[in-house]
């Protein structure tokens, strides 16, 4: 395989597919990517056998069509450190030669046939389409709430993806908080089929997010029995599903909340950050005191001092409520909804949970701290 292409474009493509490269593996070839040249295009492939991607880069000058194994970490370093416009890669099974106008490199090669195949996008008769801009917002507003460590009771390291009746819904939780959002989706296939509900690995969701560049592009999604496929203009992403049972999240969302108030999102975000300056590593706690016309936030630690921050709530005339939160749980959510003018907070005087909403299509539930 031999080809010449724009350095910047190749760097972007390599950085995207690197998200599927195996971090640690007993199969050394999975630490690399597979490259295939054809016509005027270069296809890059990466997989850790759980998640995989096939990404097409167009506008490539193909000198000799073929396939090669490329050491992606070294290749990215070369591309990142260079400022030249074009790069030429001449790769075989033994070595890979990389040439720029002022430098050249010789890197190890590999046997392309040893690299695992990735499936083509096959909807199996049913799939749905979502605009990339809508999907990116949905991912941003949920992915932060997923559990990053293994949980023995529930499968919460993945994102629940549901599709029915012209909507797609994403749900994420670490059992202490829950983020849920939905957006319009065109459902294709059997309209009378059961609603689709699948657990997508966090790694696959993050890889998909990195491929959402054009807001108006339609992303095709096929949820199957054991895996899921996502097709963008340039990429096809494959993933196995997370095994296990997602919490029955609908049971945790109260039907009625006694106290409701609207908060200015940016100011609320700022006040939480100000109060959180004096939290310590043990408590990670900010106390919120709601009263008519005002919110007072307090934090303290034996070695960090104390803070008291006030925020006017001219429209609130409800009961006094004292409730405490881990400030990170709120700031992560508020960062994810950046650009929203306001957010509705719902609570009960029992202080067993709190819900933040944006319209009808975003909900964030947080379990308060006790004691």
RODO-2510 file (C-alpha; in nm, 4 decimals, decimal comma):
residues 371
     n   res          X          Y          Z
     1     x     0,0000     0,0000     0,0000
     2     x     0,1295     0,3423    -0,0914
     3     x    -0,0534     0,6723    -0,0786
     4     x    -0,0186     1,0470    -0,0247
     5     x    -0,2714     1,2566     0,1649
     6     x    -0,3179     1,5755     0,3639
     7     x    -0,1454     1,5527     0,7019
     8     x    -0,4207     1,7340     0,8962
     9     x    -0,6944     1,5103     0,7570
    10     x    -0,5008     1,1936     0,8344
    11     x    -0,4255     1,3138     1,1870
    12     x    -0,7954     1,3771     1,2529
    13     x    -0,8896     1,0360     1,1128
    14     x    -0,6271     0,8553     1,3218
    15     x    -0,7325     1,0360     1,6400
    16     x    -1,0946     0,9358     1,5807
    17     x    -1,0305     0,5648     1,5194
    18     x    -0,7810     0,5483     1,8068
    19     x    -1,0848     0,5553     2,0367
    20     x    -1,1507     0,1909     1,9435
    21     x    -0,7924     0,0664     1,9739
    22     x    -0,7375    -0,1884     2,2499
    23     x    -0,5690    -0,0350     2,5559
    24     x    -0,4335    -0,3684     2,6775
    25     x    -0,4618    -0,6913     2,4863
    26     x    -0,3079    -1,0346     2,4410
    27     x    -0,3329    -0,9775     2,0640
    28     x    -0,0636    -0,7220     1,9734
    29     x    -0,2196    -0,6507     1,6352
    30     x    -0,5177    -0,4882     1,8103
    31     x    -0,2864    -0,2137     1,9368
    32     x    -0,2599    -0,1019     1,5747
    33     x    -0,5012     0,0066     1,3048
    34     x    -0,5625    -0,1447     0,9638
    35     x    -0,5454     0,0800     0,6583
    36     x    -0,6908    -0,0045     0,3162
    37     x    -0,6536     0,2154     0,0081
    38     x    -0,9003     0,1995    -0,2795
    39     x    -0,9854     0,4409    -0,5617
    40     x    -0,9245     0,7854    -0,4038
    41     x    -1,0008     0,6832    -0,0457
    42     x    -0,8290     0,5479     0,2618
    43     x    -1,0254     0,3334     0,5073
    44     x    -0,8949     0,3040     0,8633
    45     x    -1,0139     0,0296     1,0973
    46     x    -0,9674    -0,0245     1,4707
    47     x    -1,1213    -0,2636     1,7219
    48     x    -1,0736    -0,4104     2,0685
    49     x    -1,3183    -0,6938     1,9740
    50     x    -1,5939    -0,5248     2,1797
    51     x    -1,6086    -0,1935     1,9921
    52     x    -1,4879    -0,1269     1,6395
    53     x    -1,4844     0,1471     1,3772
    54     x    -1,4354     0,1731     1,0040
    55     x    -1,3584     0,5310     0,8951
    56     x    -1,3210     0,6535     0,5377
    57     x    -1,0933     0,9422     0,4401
    58     x    -1,1522     1,0706     0,0871
    59     x    -0,9394     1,2777    -0,1466
    60     x    -0,6372     1,0514    -0,1073
    61     x    -0,3821     1,0012    -0,3856
    62     x    -0,3497     0,6235    -0,4092
    63     x    -0,0180     0,5230    -0,5655
    64     x    -0,0487     0,1496    -0,4917
    65     x    -0,3758     0,0060    -0,3658
    66     x    -0,3600    -0,2432    -0,0828
    67     x    -0,3798    -0,2972     0,2907
    68     x    -0,1386    -0,2419     0,5786
    69     x    -0,1074    -0,2471     0,9564
    70     x    -0,0092     0,0910     1,1040
    71     x     0,1208     0,1593     1,4579
    72     x    -0,1310     0,4282     1,5407
    73     x     0,0346     0,5798     1,8494
    74     x     0,3636     0,6428     1,6684
    75     x     0,1822     0,7601     1,3568
    76     x    -0,0214     1,0160     1,5521
    77     x     0,2953     1,1442     1,7191
    78     x     0,4615     1,1922     1,3802
    79     x     0,1590     1,3694     1,2364
    80     x     0,1147     1,5896     1,5415
    81     x     0,4769     1,7031     1,5538
    82     x     0,4951     1,7868     1,1845
    83     x     0,3693     2,1101     1,0304
    84     x     0,3911     1,9963     0,6694
    85     x     0,0897     1,9822     0,4405
    86     x     0,1261     1,6307     0,2978
    87     x     0,2490     1,2904     0,4060
    88     x     0,3371     0,9796     0,2055
    89     x     0,2999     0,6320     0,3526
    90     x     0,4516     0,3241     0,1861
    91     x     0,3574     0,0199     0,3935
    92     x     0,4256    -0,3503     0,3670
    93     x     0,4140    -0,6471     0,6023
    94     x     0,7687    -0,5921     0,7277
    95     x     0,8011    -0,2143     0,7517
    96     x     0,6074     0,1086     0,7073
    97     x     0,7892     0,4046     0,5547
    98     x     0,6576     0,7517     0,6312
    99     x     0,7915     1,0459     0,4356
   100     x     0,7432     1,4192     0,4729
   101     x     0,9395     1,6829     0,2859
   102     x     1,1916     1,7289     0,5692
   103     x     1,1769     1,3967     0,7530
   104     x     1,1250     1,0238     0,7117
   105     x     1,0490     0,7345     0,9465
   106     x     1,0649     0,3569     0,9363
   107     x     0,8112     0,1801     1,1584
   108     x     0,7196    -0,1882     1,2107
   109     x     0,4623    -0,3383     0,9761
   110     x     0,2180    -0,6244     1,0167
   111     x     0,0039    -0,8796     0,8338
   112     x    -0,3278    -0,7172     0,7330
   113     x    -0,5081    -1,0529     0,7046
   114     x    -0,4485    -1,1101     1,0771
   115     x    -0,6638    -0,8088     1,1656
   116     x    -1,0242    -0,8977     1,2631
   117     x    -1,2984    -0,8156     1,0148
   118     x    -1,5616    -0,5567     1,1021
   119     x    -1,9236    -0,6051     0,9911
   120     x    -2,0966    -0,3820     0,7401
   121     x    -2,3970    -0,1781     0,8454
   122     x    -2,6884    -0,4208     0,8365
   123     x    -3,0115    -0,2898     0,9836
   124     x    -3,1810    -0,6295     0,9784
   125     x    -3,5048    -0,4708     0,8599
   126     x    -3,5366    -0,2103     1,1319
   127     x    -3,3351     0,1002     1,2149
   128     x    -3,3855     0,4631     1,3075
   129     x    -3,2317     0,7917     1,2001
   130     x    -3,1389     1,0891     1,4184
   131     x    -2,9852     1,4198     1,3203
   132     x    -2,6244     1,4455     1,4369
   133     x    -2,6801     1,7758     1,6192
   134     x    -2,9713     1,6322     1,8169
   135     x    -2,7785     1,3164     1,9009
   136     x    -2,4695     1,5085     2,0112
   137     x    -2,6776     1,7107     2,2569
   138     x    -2,8445     1,3955     2,3874
   139     x    -2,5094     1,2264     2,4456
   140     x    -2,3565     1,5310     2,6131
   141     x    -2,6478     1,5593     2,8546
   142     x    -2,6418     1,1967     2,9688
   143     x    -2,2994     1,0359     2,9313
   144     x    -2,1454     1,2088     3,2360
   145     x    -2,3921     1,0346     3,4688
   146     x    -2,2899     0,6790     3,3742
   147     x    -2,0950     0,4696     3,6236
   148     x    -1,7253     0,4551     3,5370
   149     x    -1,6567     0,1484     3,7534
   150     x    -1,8090    -0,1979     3,7527
   151     x    -2,1306    -0,2298     3,9535
   152     x    -2,2236    -0,5784     4,0678
   153     x    -2,5969    -0,5184     4,1072
   154     x    -2,6878    -0,3394     3,7868
   155     x    -2,5292    -0,2896     3,4461
   156     x    -2,4815     0,0855     3,4736
   157     x    -2,1512     0,1286     3,2923
   158     x    -2,3462     0,1558     2,9681
   159     x    -2,6011     0,3991     2,8262
   160     x    -2,9566     0,2719     2,7858
   161     x    -3,0733     0,3457     2,4301
   162     x    -3,4459     0,3193     2,3618
   163     x    -3,6412     0,3883     2,0439
   164     x    -4,0162     0,3973     1,9888
   165     x    -4,2955     0,6110     1,8441
   166     x    -4,0741     0,8568     1,6613
   167     x    -3,8407     0,9231     1,9562
   168     x    -3,5030     0,7979     2,0746
   169     x    -3,4175     0,8100     2,4446
   170     x    -3,0833     0,7904     2,6255
   171     x    -3,0601     0,7118     2,9982
   172     x    -2,7497     0,6992     3,2169
   173     x    -2,7094     0,6410     3,5894
   174     x    -2,4543     0,5532     3,8552
   175     x    -2,7424     0,4766     4,0995
   176     x    -2,6877     0,8086     4,2836
   177     x    -2,8048     1,0204     3,9935
   178     x    -2,9842     0,9667     3,6656
   179     x    -2,9845     1,1641     3,3411
   180     x    -3,2504     1,1061     3,0762
   181     x    -3,3188     1,2813     2,7491
   182     x    -3,4997     1,2107     2,4248
   183     x    -3,5142     1,3534     2,0754
   184     x    -3,6954     1,3037     1,7454
   185     x    -3,6032     0,9957     1,5442
   186     x    -3,7392     0,8506     1,2218
   187     x    -3,8173     0,4837     1,2871
   188     x    -3,7876     0,2572     0,9813
   189     x    -3,9116    -0,0989     0,9635
   190     x    -4,1923    -0,2757     1,1474
   191     x    -4,3906     0,0005     1,3221
   192     x    -4,5763    -0,2616     1,5284
   193     x    -4,2556    -0,4167     1,6649
   194     x    -4,1765    -0,3903     2,0338
   195     x    -3,9890    -0,0801     2,1509
   196     x    -3,6138    -0,1232     2,1224
   197     x    -3,4088    -0,1048     2,4422
   198     x    -3,0356    -0,1756     2,4427
   199     x    -2,7358    -0,1104     2,6680
   200     x    -2,4563     0,0556     2,4688
   201     x    -2,1010     0,0590     2,6153
   202     x    -1,9749     0,3995     2,7227
   203     x    -1,6712     0,3595     2,4966
   204     x    -1,8945     0,3147     2,1908
   205     x    -2,1053     0,6181     2,2806
   206     x    -1,7953     0,8348     2,3186
   207     x    -1,6604     0,7060     1,9876
   208     x    -1,9910     0,7869     1,8194
   209     x    -1,9913     1,1384     1,9657
   210     x    -1,6506     1,2086     1,8114
   211     x    -1,7956     1,1282     1,4677
   212     x    -2,0833     1,3771     1,4889
   213     x    -1,9472     1,6778     1,3023
   214     x    -2,2285     1,7976     1,0762
   215     x    -2,5395     1,8913     1,2761
   216     x    -2,7734     1,8213     0,9861
   217     x    -2,6329     1,4789     0,8969
   218     x    -2,8667     1,1841     0,9520
   219     x    -2,7142     0,9094     1,1668
   220     x    -2,8495     0,5583     1,1122
   221     x    -2,8813     0,3365     1,4184
   222     x    -2,9473    -0,0375     1,4148
   223     x    -3,0148    -0,1984     1,7524
   224     x    -2,9870    -0,5766     1,7269
   225     x    -3,0037    -0,8738     1,9613
   226     x    -2,6391    -0,8816     2,0676
   227     x    -2,4867    -0,5732     1,9112
   228     x    -2,5533    -0,2275     1,7676
   229     x    -2,4381    -0,0479     1,4533
   230     x    -2,4092     0,3248     1,3852
   231     x    -2,3583     0,4682     1,0367
   232     x    -2,2399     0,8237     0,9734
   233     x    -2,1301     0,9757     0,6437
   234     x    -1,7690     0,8689     0,6985
   235     x    -1,7779     0,6018     0,9675
   236     x    -1,9417     0,2768     1,0661
   237     x    -1,9219     0,1938     1,4364
   238     x    -1,9880    -0,1549     1,5702
   239     x    -2,0334    -0,2493     1,9341
   240     x    -2,1345    -0,5445     2,1396
   241     x    -2,3997    -0,4686     2,3971
   242     x    -2,3395    -0,4459     2,7706
   243     x    -2,4590    -0,7620     2,9423
   244     x    -2,6832    -0,7396     3,2469
   245     x    -2,9912    -0,5560     3,3630
   246     x    -3,0307    -0,1794     3,3684
   247     x    -3,2146    -0,0416     3,6751
   248     x    -3,5926     0,0001     3,6337
   249     x    -3,5352     0,3740     3,6128
   250     x    -3,8986     0,4731     3,5603
   251     x    -3,9763     0,3464     3,9111
   252     x    -3,7305     0,5951     4,0623
   253     x    -3,8882     0,9047     3,9061
   254     x    -4,1619     1,0500     4,1298
   255     x    -4,4925     1,1254     3,9629
   256     x    -4,5521     1,4406     4,1682
   257     x    -4,3162     1,6830     4,3382
   258     x    -4,4549     1,9353     4,5863
   259     x    -4,2015     2,2142     4,5317
   260     x    -4,1183     2,3562     4,1892
   261     x    -3,9088     2,6587     4,1034
   262     x    -3,7233     2,7987     3,8039
   263     x    -3,3530     2,8762     3,8381
   264     x    -3,1337     3,0887     3,6092
   265     x    -2,8895     2,8213     3,4904
   266     x    -2,5720     3,0309     3,4533
   267     x    -2,6106     3,2122     3,7864
   268     x    -2,6981     2,8909     3,9700
   269     x    -2,3877     2,7264     3,8204
   270     x    -2,1693     3,0173     3,9325
   271     x    -2,3061     3,0197     4,2892
   272     x    -2,2449     2,6459     4,3315
   273     x    -1,8854     2,6813     4,2145
   274     x    -1,8309     2,9716     4,4536
   275     x    -1,9671     2,7810     4,7524
   276     x    -1,7792     2,4616     4,6627
   277     x    -1,4397     2,6326     4,7027
   278     x    -1,4326     2,5381     5,0730
   279     x    -1,5534     2,1791     5,0432
   280     x    -1,3048     1,9162     5,1593
   281     x    -1,2195     1,5769     5,0137
   282     x    -1,4189     1,3890     5,2766
   283     x    -1,7535     1,5675     5,2727
   284     x    -1,7740     1,7076     4,9153
   285     x    -2,0952     1,8679     5,0304
   286     x    -2,2783     2,1958     4,9784
   287     x    -2,5858     2,2739     5,1902
   288     x    -2,8726     2,4513     5,0142
   289     x    -3,1280     2,6511     5,2140
   290     x    -3,4312     2,7592     5,0140
   291     x    -3,6618     3,0234     5,1588
   292     x    -3,9009     3,2771     5,0135
   293     x    -3,7066     3,5035     4,7795
   294     x    -3,3605     3,3586     4,8479
   295     x    -3,1240     3,0620     4,8249
   296     x    -2,8265     3,0326     5,0608
   297     x    -2,5430     2,7894     4,9855
   298     x    -2,2942     2,6895     5,2546
   299     x    -1,9886     2,4640     5,2636
   300     x    -1,7280     2,3988     5,5288
   301     x    -1,4369     2,1749     5,6142
   302     x    -1,2124     2,1475     5,9213
   303     x    -0,9072     2,2411     5,7153
   304     x    -1,0637     2,4245     5,4221
   305     x    -1,2657     2,6950     5,5976
   306     x    -1,6234     2,7885     5,5212
   307     x    -1,8288     2,9707     5,2613
   308     x    -2,1732     3,1270     5,2443
   309     x    -2,3114     3,2386     4,9096
   310     x    -2,6519     3,3927     4,8467
   311     x    -2,8664     3,3975     4,5368
   312     x    -3,1913     3,5908     4,4928
   313     x    -3,5013     3,3904     4,4055
   314     x    -3,7643     3,6624     4,3569
   315     x    -4,0244     3,4226     4,2179
   316     x    -3,9963     3,1608     4,4950
   317     x    -4,2535     3,1837     4,7733
   318     x    -4,2619     2,8200     4,8822
   319     x    -4,1682     2,6531     5,2101
   320     x    -3,8218     2,6590     5,3669
   321     x    -3,6237     2,3546     5,2510
   322     x    -3,2780     2,2417     5,3586
   323     x    -3,1084     1,9945     5,1287
   324     x    -2,7445     1,8984     5,0549
   325     x    -2,5739     1,7838     4,7356
   326     x    -2,2345     1,6750     4,6164
   327     x    -2,1549     1,9896     4,4139
   328     x    -1,9875     1,7864     4,1385
   329     x    -2,3193     1,6147     4,0654
   330     x    -2,4766     1,9532     3,9928
   331     x    -2,1877     2,1248     3,8154
   332     x    -2,1427     1,8331     3,5750
   333     x    -2,5076     1,8560     3,4779
   334     x    -2,5032     2,2351     3,4459
   335     x    -2,1917     2,2184     3,2301
   336     x    -2,3673     1,9665     3,0048
   337     x    -2,6667     2,1974     2,9498
   338     x    -2,4505     2,5001     2,8712
   339     x    -2,6500     2,7526     2,6700
   340     x    -2,9826     2,6955     2,8457
   341     x    -3,1205     3,0098     3,0087
   342     x    -3,3061     2,8377     3,2916
   343     x    -3,3774     2,5033     3,4521
   344     x    -3,6657     2,3852     3,6684
   345     x    -3,5939     2,2303     4,0070
   346     x    -3,8464     1,9998     4,1718
   347     x    -3,8211     1,8793     4,5326
   348     x    -4,0240     1,7401     4,8187
   349     x    -4,0078     1,8470     5,1787
   350     x    -3,8973     1,4911     5,2574
   351     x    -3,5744     1,5713     5,0663
   352     x    -3,5454     1,2150     4,9349
   353     x    -3,4522     1,3243     4,5826
   354     x    -3,4441     1,6260     4,3558
   355     x    -3,5233     1,6574     3,9873
   356     x    -3,3944     1,9129     3,7393
   357     x    -3,5859     1,9514     3,4119
   358     x    -3,5543     2,1356     3,0832
   359     x    -3,8938     2,1274     2,9168
   360     x    -4,0401     1,7839     2,8549
   361     x    -3,7323     1,6219     2,7078
   362     x    -3,4571     1,6404     2,9712
   363     x    -3,4615     1,5122     3,3284
   364     x    -3,1801     1,4851     3,5805
   365     x    -3,2493     1,3163     3,9145
   366     x    -3,0080     1,3503     4,2077
   367     x    -3,0142     1,1730     4,5427
   368     x    -2,9298     1,4312     4,8133
   369     x    -2,6660     1,3761     5,0787
   370     x    -2,7912     1,2881     5,4278
   371     x    -2,6650     1,3683     5,7727
***
